[in-house]
Amino acid sequence: MTRIFSGIQPTGELHLGNYLGAVRTWVREQNADALYCVVDLHALTIDVDPSVLRTKTVELAAGLLASGLDPEICTVFLQSHVAEHTRLSWLLECVVTDGELRRMTQFKDKSAKNDVVRGGLLTYPVLMAADVLLYDTDVVPVGDDQRQHMELCRVIAERFNNRFGETFVVPEAMVPKVAARVMDLQEPLRKMSKSDESPQGTVLMFDAPEAIERKFKRAVTDADGEVRYDPAGKPGISNLLEIYASLTGESTDSIASRYTAYGPLKSDLAQLVIAELEPIRVRRDELLADPAALRELLAKGAQRARATASATYERASTAMGLVAP
């Protein structure tokens, strides 16, 4: 059976891009060897209020379960509840180079925007590699923006294996063919984001139906009025067509052929999104209403994850020459 691992940070709010680009794939591919993780340690690379982090971590876990991840089928847990993530990260930091980390696009972009750059921002991809390699992962469902980090993960695994003997499975990235990169509805040349920079351009998974309808109605398109899939020339309408195609399984050209104006397309798409997300919103509210039961589910997931993680860590530490306890 294929071992799957993926994780998501509890920063900002889950949005439609997260759902179509990652979460829905997780649900579809879940099996007894699948592990899905709220990577709360990664959230510490930015300033975050501790109480906000705790709240968002729990809400994100509830959102993932409400989306269809079944703890009776797969493993759902919090990264910080399995200590081997940080223990293995240190071993891997002693394998990767400073130059490799500084070449990461996300590090260069984020460090250029901040006067103070935390060390965790630089080593973030190593912790991500540890997240993946701990579980003998075969496949990692990721968004398009994580391709570079996954390639570094593969480089680290191969280098470790070459130096210390076969220790890690070298994983593959799996990027959805459609809607792997959902764009902002107001700025269609920019990826939809969990940040607050463009609230009207980001469809949150737990927005009220009327808010979702309003955001699609106001989505930026262009002036010529022709419904046609052309990402370079018509990024706004092409983004809407990709979202539509991801939800229905149709081709973008087939969808475009049914519309002669933008308004009906926006209206129909809004209703599709509402129908997809509303049951998830209701289920999340139910889970959050019983925090003790939710914590128990996450504790069981961490216990199950720890069984594999501890074995992998011991294998790696022994291979590097550390004395077993």
VMD Tcl script that draws the C-alpha trace (Angstrom):
set ca {
  {0.00 0.00 0.00}
  {1.27 3.51 -0.83}
  {2.36 5.51 2.23}
  {1.09 9.12 2.03}
  {2.05 12.05 4.25}
  {1.13 15.71 4.09}
  {0.75 18.63 6.45}
  {-0.67 22.12 6.68}
  {0.14 25.10 8.90}
  {-2.38 26.55 11.39}
  {-1.79 30.12 10.20}
  {-4.63 32.13 8.72}
  {-7.82 30.37 7.70}
  {-8.36 27.39 5.41}
  {-9.46 28.65 2.01}
  {-10.71 27.25 -1.27}
  {-7.18 26.95 -2.64}
  {-6.14 24.77 0.32}
  {-9.20 22.61 -0.17}
  {-8.91 22.07 -3.93}
  {-5.12 21.97 -4.03}
  {-4.51 19.75 -1.01}
  {-7.24 18.78 1.44}
  {-9.63 17.21 -1.06}
  {-6.75 15.15 -2.45}
  {-5.92 13.97 1.06}
  {-9.49 12.81 1.57}
  {-9.59 11.01 -1.76}
  {-6.25 9.24 -1.20}
  {-6.62 8.37 2.50}
  {-5.93 4.80 3.53}
  {-4.47 2.90 6.48}
  {-0.97 4.07 5.51}
  {-1.89 7.75 5.11}
  {-0.80 10.36 7.68}
  {-2.04 13.96 7.76}
  {-0.55 16.46 10.12}
  {-1.25 19.96 11.43}
  {2.32 21.31 11.33}
  {2.05 23.69 14.27}
  {5.83 23.89 14.75}
  {6.18 25.49 11.33}
  {3.87 28.28 12.45}
  {6.52 29.44 14.93}
  {8.67 30.95 12.16}
  {6.48 34.07 12.35}
  {5.19 36.19 15.22}
  {2.02 34.56 16.48}
  {0.04 35.04 19.67}
  {0.20 31.77 21.68}
  {-3.54 31.74 22.40}
  {-4.30 32.38 18.72}
  {-1.98 29.56 17.67}
  {-3.69 27.12 20.04}
  {-7.14 28.12 18.80}
  {-6.22 27.95 15.12}
  {-4.48 24.61 15.56}
  {-7.61 23.03 17.03}
  {-9.86 24.69 14.43}
  {-7.65 23.47 11.60}
  {-7.68 19.90 12.91}
  {-11.48 20.06 13.15}
  {-11.65 21.44 9.61}
  {-9.58 18.58 8.22}
  {-11.72 15.98 9.96}
  {-14.88 17.74 8.82}
  {-13.58 17.70 5.23}
  {-13.63 13.91 5.27}
  {-10.41 12.66 6.85}
  {-11.51 9.65 8.86}
  {-9.34 8.79 11.92}
  {-10.61 5.23 11.66}
  {-8.98 5.00 8.21}
  {-5.98 7.34 8.28}
  {-3.80 9.02 10.92}
  {-4.51 12.66 11.83}
  {-2.31 14.34 14.43}
  {-0.46 17.46 15.57}
  {3.21 17.73 14.61}
  {4.31 18.97 18.04}
  {2.82 15.88 19.68}
  {5.47 13.67 18.03}
  {8.92 14.70 19.31}
  {10.78 12.80 16.61}
  {9.97 15.54 14.08}
  {12.36 17.99 15.73}
  {14.88 15.28 16.67}
  {15.21 14.09 13.09}
  {15.27 17.68 11.81}
  {18.54 18.27 13.68}
  {20.14 15.18 12.12}
  {19.10 16.36 8.66}
  {20.37 19.90 9.30}
  {23.78 18.27 9.66}
  {23.42 16.85 6.14}
  {21.99 19.79 4.17}
  {24.09 22.87 3.29}
  {23.57 26.55 4.05}
  {23.66 27.35 0.33}
  {20.88 24.88 -0.44}
  {18.64 26.46 2.19}
  {19.35 30.03 1.07}
  {18.39 29.16 -2.50}
  {14.84 28.29 -1.47}
  {12.47 30.73 -3.19}
  {10.18 31.11 -0.19}
  {13.12 31.97 2.07}
  {14.41 34.58 -0.36}
  {10.96 36.13 -0.81}
  {10.05 36.24 2.87}
  {13.45 37.34 4.14}
  {13.49 40.20 1.63}
  {10.26 41.53 3.17}
  {11.48 41.47 6.79}
  {14.27 43.30 8.61}
  {14.58 40.47 11.14}
  {14.79 36.93 9.75}
  {14.40 34.03 12.18}
  {16.64 31.01 11.91}
  {13.57 28.82 11.71}
  {12.60 30.44 8.42}
  {15.91 29.28 6.94}
  {15.69 25.74 8.33}
  {11.94 25.33 7.75}
  {12.50 23.07 4.68}
  {14.62 20.70 6.80}
  {11.85 20.27 9.35}
  {9.50 19.68 6.42}
  {11.88 16.99 5.13}
  {11.90 15.40 8.59}
  {8.10 15.45 8.63}
  {8.05 13.45 5.42}
  {10.99 11.11 5.90}
  {9.97 10.00 9.40}
  {7.13 7.94 7.97}
  {8.82 6.11 5.06}
  {6.60 8.23 2.84}
  {6.10 7.23 -0.80}
  {3.93 10.14 -1.96}
  {3.37 13.69 -0.67}
  {0.31 15.57 -1.99}
  {1.42 19.21 -2.17}
  {0.48 22.50 -3.76}
  {2.50 23.80 -6.68}
  {4.42 26.22 -4.42}
  {5.94 23.33 -2.44}
  {7.65 21.60 -5.38}
  {11.04 23.12 -4.55}
  {10.88 22.05 -0.90}
  {9.97 18.52 -1.94}
  {12.91 18.39 -4.34}
  {15.22 19.41 -1.48}
  {13.66 16.68 0.66}
  {14.56 14.14 -2.01}
  {18.13 15.51 -2.22}
  {18.53 15.21 1.56}
  {17.19 11.64 1.60}
  {19.44 10.52 -1.25}
  {22.52 12.18 0.28}
  {21.83 10.59 3.67}
  {21.38 7.17 2.09}
  {24.60 7.53 0.10}
  {26.63 8.57 3.16}
  {25.14 6.38 5.87}
  {23.46 3.50 4.07}
  {19.87 2.96 2.96}
  {17.80 4.62 5.65}
  {15.03 6.69 4.07}
  {12.43 6.13 1.38}
  {12.88 8.83 -1.29}
  {9.41 10.34 -1.69}
  {7.58 11.68 -4.73}
  {5.48 14.85 -4.85}
  {1.90 14.60 -6.12}
  {0.44 17.88 -7.45}
  {-3.21 17.99 -8.61}
  {-3.50 18.46 -12.38}
  {-6.32 20.99 -12.00}
  {-6.57 23.79 -9.42}
  {-3.12 23.00 -8.01}
  {-2.68 26.76 -7.73}
  {-5.98 28.57 -7.16}
  {-5.54 32.28 -7.73}
  {-6.89 35.29 -5.84}
  {-10.32 36.39 -7.12}
  {-9.32 40.06 -6.97}
  {-5.72 39.67 -8.11}
  {-5.72 36.65 -10.43}
  {-1.97 36.81 -11.02}
  {-1.39 36.07 -7.33}
  {-2.07 32.81 -5.51}
  {-5.03 32.69 -3.12}
  {-3.59 33.08 0.37}
  {-4.47 32.46 4.00}
  {-3.19 35.97 4.87}
  {-5.44 38.98 5.32}
  {-3.95 40.88 2.37}
  {-6.90 40.30 0.07}
  {-10.01 39.29 2.06}
  {-12.37 39.81 -0.89}
  {-10.18 37.73 -3.18}
  {-9.93 34.76 -0.83}
  {-12.84 32.33 -0.41}
  {-12.53 30.87 3.06}
  {-13.75 27.32 3.56}
  {-15.98 28.42 6.41}
  {-17.33 31.63 4.91}
  {-21.10 32.03 5.10}
  {-22.86 31.18 1.80}
  {-23.75 34.82 1.16}
  {-20.09 35.83 1.56}
  {-18.99 33.17 -0.94}
  {-21.62 34.32 -3.43}
  {-20.57 37.95 -3.03}
  {-16.87 37.18 -3.56}
  {-17.48 35.27 -6.79}
  {-19.88 37.92 -8.05}
  {-17.15 40.55 -7.60}
  {-14.34 38.38 -9.01}
  {-12.06 40.32 -11.37}
  {-12.20 39.16 -15.00}
  {-11.63 41.43 -18.04}
  {-13.47 43.76 -20.38}
  {-14.04 41.71 -23.53}
  {-16.79 39.48 -22.07}
  {-15.76 36.28 -23.87}
  {-15.73 33.13 -21.76}
  {-12.55 31.40 -22.86}
  {-9.79 29.47 -21.10}
  {-6.62 31.48 -21.68}
  {-4.42 31.71 -18.55}
  {-1.97 34.15 -20.11}
  {-4.46 36.48 -21.76}
  {-7.47 36.05 -19.45}
  {-6.14 35.04 -16.00}
  {-9.28 36.00 -14.07}
  {-11.82 34.02 -16.09}
  {-9.32 31.15 -16.51}
  {-8.99 30.89 -12.73}
  {-12.78 30.63 -12.39}
  {-12.89 27.94 -15.07}
  {-10.16 25.95 -13.31}
  {-12.04 26.07 -10.02}
  {-15.21 24.97 -11.81}
  {-13.36 22.14 -13.56}
  {-11.83 20.94 -10.31}
  {-15.26 20.71 -8.69}
  {-17.04 18.96 -11.56}
  {-14.30 16.97 -13.30}
  {-15.14 18.59 -16.65}
  {-12.61 20.22 -18.96}
  {-12.26 23.99 -18.85}
  {-13.10 24.22 -22.56}
  {-16.30 22.23 -22.11}
  {-17.41 24.51 -19.28}
  {-16.52 27.67 -21.23}
  {-18.57 26.52 -24.21}
  {-21.78 26.68 -22.14}
  {-21.45 30.35 -21.22}
  {-21.69 33.52 -23.27}
  {-21.32 35.95 -20.35}
  {-19.37 36.14 -17.11}
  {-22.32 36.73 -14.78}
  {-24.02 33.34 -15.14}
  {-20.68 31.56 -14.87}
  {-19.86 33.37 -11.62}
  {-23.31 32.65 -10.21}
  {-23.23 28.94 -11.07}
  {-19.70 28.56 -9.74}
  {-20.63 30.24 -6.45}
  {-23.47 27.75 -5.96}
  {-21.16 24.82 -6.72}
  {-18.66 26.04 -4.12}
  {-21.39 26.63 -1.52}
  {-22.81 23.14 -2.06}
  {-19.33 21.66 -1.64}
  {-18.34 23.58 1.49}
  {-21.56 23.97 3.49}
  {-21.69 20.38 4.86}
  {-18.04 20.72 5.89}
  {-18.80 23.95 7.78}
  {-21.66 22.27 9.67}
  {-19.53 19.24 10.59}
  {-16.64 21.41 11.81}
  {-18.97 23.28 14.16}
  {-20.11 19.94 15.60}
  {-16.54 18.82 16.23}
  {-15.56 22.10 17.89}
  {-18.58 21.83 20.18}
  {-16.97 18.77 21.84}
  {-13.31 19.74 22.45}
  {-12.58 16.77 24.74}
  {-13.57 14.26 22.04}
  {-11.52 16.17 19.46}
  {-8.42 16.14 21.68}
  {-8.87 12.40 22.21}
  {-8.95 11.79 18.45}
  {-5.75 13.80 18.00}
  {-4.01 12.03 20.90}
  {-4.78 8.65 19.35}
  {-3.45 9.87 16.01}
  {-0.19 11.04 17.61}
  {0.24 7.72 19.37}
  {-0.19 5.87 16.11}
  {2.20 8.22 14.28}
  {4.81 7.93 17.03}
  {5.15 4.18 16.53}
  {6.53 4.66 13.02}
  {8.38 7.91 13.73}
  {10.37 6.51 16.65}
  {11.53 3.50 14.64}
  {12.68 5.70 11.75}
  {14.48 8.12 14.05}
  {16.37 5.31 15.79}
  {17.36 3.88 12.40}
  {18.69 7.28 11.25}
  {20.48 8.16 14.49}
  {22.17 4.76 14.63}
  {23.25 5.10 11.01}
  {24.90 8.48 11.82}
  {26.83 6.99 14.74}
  {24.77 7.98 17.78}
  {24.64 5.45 20.60}
  {21.23 3.85 21.08}
  {19.70 4.34 24.56}
}
mol new
graphics top color blue
foreach p $ca { graphics top sphere $p radius 0.5 }
foreach p [lrange $ca 0 end-1] q [lrange $ca 1 end] { graphics top cylinder $p $q radius 0.2 }
display resetview
